[in-house]
């Protein structure tokens, strides 16, 4: 599976590492805004022994047409910015390149644009693409439907410098139809990310917890999404769409 990656920040580097370590993916290129690391080998920069020679390109060096012509891919992974989809989206959809985007703060009009692109290709959007957090949200959604009378609290913990409420926590609150202002936030040390949902029953308590240990967890989610979408039809997908069939244990 030939893959192109947009974004090479902390999450992008972690995802690139997982893609290079997988035997099922060929990381063909990384595209980023900065000209730093221009034309560097991705595996060489990350210190991974790999025959793959995927290169790092600055975005303004290419038009999408020329990039996809010279370095064709089957899947685009986007960990860059909310605006990037308007750079590559139309050309990718025209070529039926699968789009997997993990941008957490798309405005409503961009979600509408993604759904328009999905008429021509497969598009998956997940604000947090880790398997664990999406499993947690789906489990919580099912539990709340079983026991809507319970008290539910959301607690999110992140590194001290993180500003604002976690986008993942906001997504959890929206999924469970809870007030965003009731989310409890903790900022301490170097916590990568922890989310907990507490269900307070009259005579028991259920705690659903997900903790990110390393950002490579995003890469695991990307691999799962890419492989799961391989045999799917064109359309707009979420991680819930891909995970829900696994809950049918009969």
VENFENWO-V340821 format. One record per residue. N is the residue number from 1. RES is the residue in one letter. PSI is psi in degrees with one decimal (999 if undefined). D_LAST is the distance of its C-alpha to the last C-alpha in Angstrom with 2 decimals. Layout:
n->(N & N)
res->(RES & RES)
psi->(PSI & PSI)
d_last->(D_LAST & D_LAST)
This chain:
n->(1 & 2 & 3 & 4 & 5 & 6 & 7 & 8 & 9 & 10 & 11 & 12 & 13 & 14 & 15 & 16 & 17 & 18 & 19 & 20 & 21 & 22 & 23 & 24 & 25 & 26 & 27 & 28 & 29 & 30 & 31 & 32 & 33 & 34 & 35 & 36 & 37 & 38 & 39 & 40 & 41 & 42 & 43 & 44 & 45 & 46 & 47 & 48 & 49 & 50 & 51 & 52 & 53 & 54 & 55 & 56 & 57 & 58 & 59 & 60 & 61 & 62 & 63 & 64 & 65 & 66 & 67 & 68 & 69 & 70 & 71 & 72 & 73 & 74 & 75 & 76 & 77 & 78 & 79 & 80 & 81 & 82 & 83 & 84 & 85 & 86 & 87 & 88 & 89 & 90 & 91 & 92 & 93 & 94 & 95 & 96 & 97 & 98 & 99 & 100 & 101 & 102 & 103 & 104 & 105 & 106 & 107 & 108 & 109 & 110 & 111 & 112 & 113 & 114 & 115 & 116 & 117 & 118 & 119 & 120 & 121 & 122 & 123 & 124 & 125 & 126 & 127 & 128 & 129 & 130 & 131 & 132 & 133 & 134 & 135 & 136 & 137 & 138 & 139 & 140 & 141 & 142 & 143 & 144 & 145 & 146 & 147 & 148 & 149 & 150 & 151 & 152 & 153 & 154 & 155 & 156 & 157 & 158 & 159 & 160 & 161 & 162 & 163 & 164 & 165 & 166 & 167 & 168 & 169 & 170 & 171 & 172 & 173 & 174 & 175 & 176 & 177 & 178 & 179 & 180 & 181 & 182 & 183 & 184 & 185 & 186 & 187 & 188 & 189 & 190 & 191 & 192 & 193 & 194 & 195 & 196 & 197 & 198 & 199 & 200 & 201 & 202 & 203 & 204 & 205 & 206 & 207 & 208 & 209 & 210 & 211 & 212 & 213 & 214 & 215 & 216 & 217 & 218 & 219 & 220 & 221 & 222 & 223 & 224 & 225 & 226 & 227 & 228 & 229 & 230 & 231 & 232 & 233 & 234 & 235 & 236 & 237 & 238 & 239 & 240 & 241 & 242 & 243 & 244 & 245 & 246 & 247 & 248 & 249 & 250)
res->(X & X & X & X & X & X & X & X & X & X & X & X & X & X & X & X & X & X & X & X & X & X & X & X & X & X & X & X & X & X & X & X & X & X & X & X & X & X & X & X & X & X & X & X & X & X & X & X & X & X & X & X & X & X & X & X & X & X & X & X & X & X & X & X & X & X & X & X & X & X & X & X & X & X & X & X & X & X & X & X & X & X & X & X & X & X & X & X & X & X & X & X & X & X & X & X & X & X & X & X & X & X & X & X & X & X & X & X & X & X & X & X & X & X & X & X & X & X & X & X & X & X & X & X & X & X & X & X & X & X & X & X & X & X & X & X & X & X & X & X & X & X & X & X & X & X & X & X & X & X & X & X & X & X & X & X & X & X & X & X & X & X & X & X & X & X & X & X & X & X & X & X & X & X & X & X & X & X & X & X & X & X & X & X & X & X & X & X & X & X & X & X & X & X & X & X & X & X & X & X & X & X & X & X & X & X & X & X & X & X & X & X & X & X & X & X & X & X & X & X & X & X & X & X & X & X & X & X & X & X & X & X & X & X & X & X & X & X & X & X & X & X & X & X & X & X & X & X & X & X)
psi->(118.1 & 128.0 & 139.7 & 141.4 & 128.8 & 128.3 & 131.4 & 40.9 & -156.3 & -44.6 & -42.2 & -41.8 & -39.7 & -41.6 & -42.9 & -39.3 & -46.0 & -41.1 & -38.8 & -31.6 & -15.8 & 138.7 & -7.3 & -6.5 & 147.9 & 105.1 & 105.1 & -34.2 & 160.0 & 133.1 & 131.9 & 161.8 & -44.7 & 148.1 & -4.6 & 140.8 & 14.7 & 125.0 & 16.6 & 148.3 & 129.8 & -52.5 & -35.1 & -45.1 & -38.7 & -5.3 & 34.2 & 122.6 & 116.9 & 139.3 & -18.7 & 135.8 & 34.1 & 136.4 & 159.1 & 124.8 & 143.1 & 142.4 & -38.5 & 1.9 & -19.4 & 149.0 & 154.4 & -38.1 & -48.6 & -38.6 & -47.0 & -27.4 & -46.2 & -32.8 & 73.5 & 144.5 & 161.2 & -28.7 & 139.4 & 130.0 & 125.4 & 111.3 & 33.1 & -92.9 & 161.5 & -23.8 & -18.1 & -32.5 & -29.4 & -17.0 & -48.0 & -15.3 & -49.7 & -43.8 & -37.9 & -43.3 & -39.9 & -34.3 & 3.9 & 37.2 & 128.2 & 135.2 & 123.6 & 113.5 & 133.1 & 28.7 & 129.2 & -19.9 & 46.5 & 136.2 & 164.8 & -38.3 & -28.9 & -35.9 & -40.4 & -40.2 & -41.8 & -42.5 & -31.7 & -42.5 & -32.4 & -7.8 & -18.6 & -19.5 & -178.6 & 128.7 & 127.0 & 129.6 & 129.5 & 117.2 & -27.6 & 109.8 & 7.7 & 142.6 & -41.7 & -46.0 & -33.5 & -35.2 & -42.6 & -45.3 & -41.1 & -41.5 & -43.1 & -38.9 & -42.5 & -43.8 & -40.1 & -32.9 & -30.3 & -41.0 & 74.6 & -11.8 & -5.9 & 156.2 & 131.8 & 129.3 & 142.8 & 127.2 & 129.4 & 138.7 & 133.2 & 173.7 & 153.5 & -34.8 & -7.6 & 130.1 & 149.1 & 172.5 & 140.6 & 131.8 & -33.2 & -40.9 & -38.8 & -41.8 & -39.6 & -45.3 & -38.0 & -40.5 & -37.3 & 4.5 & 50.3 & 154.2 & 129.7 & -35.0 & -11.3 & -5.5 & 134.0 & 127.4 & 138.7 & 133.0 & 115.4 & 133.9 & -134.0 & 31.8 & 122.5 & -47.3 & 125.7 & 133.1 & 132.7 & 135.2 & 121.8 & 124.1 & 111.7 & 97.1 & 165.4 & -36.7 & 13.2 & 162.6 & 134.8 & 128.3 & 121.5 & 120.5 & 135.3 & 130.6 & 125.3 & 123.6 & -42.6 & 153.3 & -10.0 & -16.4 & -31.0 & -38.6 & -39.6 & -41.2 & -40.0 & -46.0 & -44.9 & -45.3 & -46.0 & -44.4 & -38.2 & -31.6 & -14.0 & -38.5 & 15.4 & 160.7 & 167.7 & 145.5 & 177.1 & 128.1 & 155.6 & 168.8 & -30.9 & -40.6 & -37.2 & -31.0 & -32.2 & -39.7 & -26.5 & -13.5 & -9.2 & 93.9 & 3.2 & 999)
d_last->(32.06 & 35.32 & 35.19 & 37.79 & 37.79 & 39.63 & 40.75 & 41.92 & 42.08 & 40.37 & 36.85 & 37.90 & 39.41 & 36.31 & 34.13 & 36.76 & 36.62 & 32.88 & 33.32 & 36.22 & 34.37 & 31.46 & 31.98 & 29.98 & 32.36 & 36.09 & 37.65 & 40.47 & 42.13 & 42.17 & 43.88 & 45.41 & 48.15 & 50.45 & 52.78 & 52.51 & 51.03 & 51.89 & 51.08 & 49.97 & 47.40 & 44.07 & 43.31 & 46.96 & 46.96 & 43.78 & 45.12 & 42.38 & 43.53 & 42.11 & 43.54 & 42.25 & 45.20 & 43.53 & 46.19 & 46.49 & 48.11 & 49.58 & 48.20 & 51.69 & 52.33 & 50.05 & 49.15 & 45.49 & 46.74 & 48.75 & 46.13 & 43.40 & 45.99 & 47.20 & 43.97 & 41.09 & 37.54 & 34.04 & 32.80 & 34.74 & 33.71 & 35.62 & 36.51 & 39.99 & 41.06 & 40.15 & 42.96 & 41.98 & 39.56 & 42.63 & 44.27 & 41.72 & 39.15 & 40.91 & 41.88 & 38.45 & 36.80 & 39.48 & 38.64 & 34.85 & 34.51 & 31.22 & 32.05 & 30.21 & 32.09 & 31.72 & 34.70 & 34.15 & 36.99 & 37.01 & 38.89 & 37.39 & 39.51 & 38.14 & 34.52 & 35.81 & 37.42 & 34.23 & 32.46 & 35.47 & 35.23 & 31.57 & 32.85 & 34.26 & 31.90 & 28.72 & 29.32 & 27.25 & 28.74 & 27.68 & 30.27 & 28.72 & 26.80 & 25.70 & 22.00 & 22.39 & 24.03 & 21.62 & 18.64 & 20.83 & 21.59 & 18.09 & 17.12 & 20.39 & 19.85 & 16.62 & 18.52 & 21.53 & 19.76 & 18.57 & 22.12 & 24.67 & 27.52 & 27.36 & 30.10 & 28.97 & 31.20 & 31.06 & 33.18 & 33.95 & 36.19 & 38.02 & 41.21 & 44.47 & 45.66 & 42.64 & 43.80 & 42.01 & 38.57 & 35.73 & 34.28 & 30.80 & 31.46 & 32.66 & 29.50 & 27.45 & 29.76 & 29.46 & 25.65 & 25.86 & 28.91 & 31.23 & 34.95 & 35.69 & 38.87 & 36.98 & 35.54 & 37.15 & 38.51 & 39.83 & 42.05 & 43.07 & 44.11 & 41.99 & 38.47 & 36.44 & 33.91 & 31.88 & 29.81 & 28.67 & 27.04 & 27.92 & 26.25 & 28.83 & 27.55 & 30.31 & 29.52 & 27.43 & 27.19 & 24.36 & 25.58 & 23.68 & 25.98 & 26.29 & 29.46 & 30.75 & 32.75 & 33.94 & 33.88 & 32.37 & 29.01 & 29.74 & 30.02 & 26.59 & 25.20 & 27.43 & 26.26 & 22.57 & 23.56 & 25.88 & 23.52 & 20.66 & 23.26 & 24.71 & 22.78 & 22.62 & 25.08 & 27.98 & 27.26 & 27.05 & 24.15 & 23.36 & 21.41 & 18.97 & 18.32 & 17.56 & 15.45 & 13.27 & 10.89 & 10.15 & 8.92 & 5.75 & 3.80 & 0.00)
